[in-house]
Amino acid sequence: MPAPLVLLSARLLDPVTGTFLPETALAATDGKITALGDDREIRALADAATTVLDLKGAVVTPGLTDGHLHPVSGAELTHGLDLSGCTDLDGVRAALAREVAALAPGAWLHGWGLDPNVFGDRPIETAALAPVLDGVPALLQLFDAHSMLASPRALELAGVDGPCTFDQAAEVVCDDAGRPTGLLLEDAACELVERAAPQPTREERRARLAAALRAMAAAGLTGGHAMDANGDSLAFYDELDAAGDLPLRLRVAPWCQPGTDADGVRALIAQQGTGGRLWRTAGVKLFMDGTIDNGTAWLERPDCHGESTHAFWPDPAAYTRVIGHLHAAGVPTATHAIGDAAVRHVLDAVEQARRADRNGGRHRIEHLETVPDDTLRRFAELGVLASMQPTHCCDFTRADHTDNWSRRLGEERAGRAWRCRDLTDAGATVVLGSDWPIAPYPPLGVMAGARHRRPTRDLAQPPHGPEQALTALEALRGMTVHAAHAAGEEDRAGRIAPGHRADLTVLADDPLTTPATDLPQLPVLLTVLDGRPTHRDRSL
């Protein structure tokens, strides 16, 4: 059978050994790599219908996979004013003023990517942005996507005028007089105001998602572990897949929130494996805490403000029981755990589940921003994967610990930031991702951050915890073989070999020898998903 795709004059990089394969060409048919060989052998497999590309010595890696992203919510949250480049309050005020001047009367202002460090020692509240937002309904998403600022007019339109009670750890932050300050913590509080704003049409939301996914493919991504199935997510994936317009292979984990009863857990179990050709439901996402920056993480000792003392689940034992049920059903789980107490509890829950059933689901912990020494070895012992986002450390903390995250934790715990090296050395499998829209999705930037640990805004700044850096090969594994292992697909993904998926990323040069600070600018020449090019540079 002729091969629909043939790649010639290639350097085929093996992320396990870090060396180039002896072959210089490959053929792909029906979405799989069917042959490796020299140019003459592989060219002979082509016919008139085959796409034949001469790569002229470009480097082919297994398709890069983002281990943690939110495609649908990301496409929605990143619509509006990008505040991620603002480094101080004056910059935020100026950006808001320009946006306000262009708004139609009564229109809502939406912003995203707001760094809490711009507030310095001031409280994070909308009073710091007056009078720019006076009379303007505005919602400003903080970079962590677990909190936002709502302007006084937005709160008024939503009918939020005081504290509220929620079933999960969420809060409408109020002053001593009981008046909202504008800061909303966690989804339940944010949704109180979000639902008062005009909503985009379904067609607009689908178009934004499709555009975001195309841009991801152009950046070299062939896949992603989507850590939610909220709203129309699954319907959108299904529609794009059926139309041949889904440019990423997606593994989707729906949420299990506090309060989910036995019927809800059974429904999540029954949902596993559903999907289409390029997407499927695989796993369940849970939350053990919030974020350090907004004081909703779960720490073993309070932060400097006396915050981050509680789990996201009001009854952590209920979380442990849910993990046990999912594990026994063979369902893999991914738990958001940022603080040290949260990480420890997840490990304890998995250990308890494994004692009851050694052959249950495969589990992972997301984020792991500060991890105690005595938990490191448990990841390998329990087979728990460490899913980490190194660009969070690069862009939202500072080497001198003057940032909000570090000041809240104090020197000891801030010195345990994103322990990629220590976890790797302890035998853990470290999977890398962006957590987009929290941080940019280009995978070369994620791998670069794991290596240099410097702020991408200014690479001349010193690195935060350089001793925790990964090597170039370890970073590449984090988005190839380790991502495949996290999905339970190591037998068919993450390597360039006959029988493996024809998901490939083609780069202008070797990512292992390209300096970390130059890696984000390395041209992506071709992206191939399921044997079909989803991005092709004009030079090919």
Protein Blocks (a to p, Z undefined) as FASTA:
>chain_A
ZZfbdcehiacddfknopacfbfbdcdeehiafbdcdfklmmmmpcfklccddeehpacd
dddddfbdcfklmmmmmgccdfklpcbfklmmmmmmmmmmmpcehiacddehiafklnmm
accdfklmpcklgoiacddddfklpaccddfklmmmnopabdcddfbdcdddddfkopae
hiaghjklmmmmmmmpccddfklmmmmmmmmmmmmmmnopabdcdfbfehjlmmmmmmmm
mnopafbdcdddddddehiafklmmmmmmmgopacfkbccedjdddfbdcfklopaccfb
dcfkopakbcfblblmlmmmmmmmmmmnopacddddfbfmlmmmmmmmmmmmmmmomklc
cdddehjlaccfklmmmmmmnopacdddfklmmmmccfklpafklmmnommlmmmgoilk
lmmmnopacdddekpakbcfblklmmmmmmnopafklmmbccehkllpccfklmmmmmmm
mmmmmnopmmmgoiacehiacddcddfbdfklgcfklmmmpccfbdceehiafbdcfkZZ
